[in-house]
Amino acid sequence: MARSHSGPPESAHLPIRLTPGASADRIDGWDVDAEGRPVLKVRVRARPVEGEANEALIRLLAKALGVPKSAVSIPRGGQSRTKMIEVAGLSNDEMRTRLTGL
């Protein structure tokens, strides 16, 4: 099924530094990576086994952002602690506003 090219649906991109095996699932706030780019620090209780930590990250972000889990994906960094998250249906500004209120 071909998607029409009238313009892509909006999606936000969010760099994450994930810490698996934490004592609680929580968003710790903003930090900067080695290149000085902003990253959101997130901890999850799940271990990095068979995608469990990534699944916990998607659940936590979907709940925090008020979007369905299906809107949250990990296009880059699935096996890494530093990941790029994509959130369908939100602009980067909307996403930052929702995360800043947490």
C-alpha positions in Angstrom: 0.0 0.0 0.0 1.6 3.2 -1.1 1.6 6.3 1.1 0.6 9.5 -0.6 3.3 12.2 -0.9 1.2 15.1 0.2 3.6 15.6 3.1 4.9 13.2 5.7 3.0 12.8 9.0 4.7 14.8 11.7 7.0 12.9 14.0 9.3 14.0 16.8 12.8 12.7 17.3 14.3 12.4 20.8 17.8 11.2 21.7 17.7 9.1 24.9 20.4 7.8 27.2 18.9 4.7 28.7 20.0 3.1 32.0 18.5 -0.4 32.3 18.3 -2.4 35.6 17.4 0.7 37.6 15.5 0.6 40.9 12.5 2.4 39.2 11.2 3.4 35.8 11.7 7.2 35.6 12.7 10.1 33.4 15.7 11.8 35.0 15.6 14.9 32.8 17.9 16.5 30.2 21.7 16.1 29.9 24.2 16.6 27.1 26.1 13.9 25.2 29.8 14.0 24.3 29.1 16.2 21.3 27.1 18.7 23.4 23.7 17.6 22.0 20.7 17.4 24.4 19.7 13.9 25.5 16.9 12.8 27.8 18.1 10.5 30.6 15.7 7.6 31.3 15.9 4.7 33.7 13.9 1.5 33.5 13.8 -1.5 35.8 13.9 -4.0 32.9 17.2 -5.6 32.0 18.6 -5.3 28.5 17.6 -8.9 27.7 15.5 -9.8 24.6 14.4 -6.2 24.1 12.8 -5.9 27.5 14.5 -2.6 28.4 13.5 -1.1 25.0 9.9 -2.2 25.5 9.9 -0.7 29.0 11.3 2.6 27.5 8.6 2.7 24.9 5.9 2.1 27.5 7.3 4.8 29.8 7.6 7.4 27.1 4.2 6.7 25.6 2.6 7.1 29.0 4.6 10.3 29.7 3.8 11.8 26.4 0.2 10.8 26.3 0.5 8.8 23.0 -0.2 5.2 22.2 2.7 2.8 22.4 2.4 2.2 18.7 3.4 5.9 18.1 6.8 5.3 19.8 9.6 3.6 17.9 13.4 3.2 18.1 14.7 3.7 14.6 18.4 3.9 15.8 20.4 2.5 18.7 18.2 -0.4 19.6 21.3 -2.3 21.0 22.9 0.8 22.4 22.4 2.8 25.6 22.1 5.9 23.5 19.0 5.6 21.3 17.0 7.8 18.9 13.3 7.6 19.6 10.7 8.6 17.1 7.2 9.7 18.2 4.6 9.8 15.5 2.0 12.5 15.5 4.0 15.0 17.7 6.2 17.8 16.7 9.6 18.2 18.4 8.2 21.4 20.1 5.1 19.5 21.4 7.2 16.6 22.7 9.6 19.0 24.5 6.7 20.8 26.1 5.1 17.6 27.4 8.4 16.3 28.7 9.4 19.6 30.4 6.2 19.4 32.4 7.2 16.1 34.1 
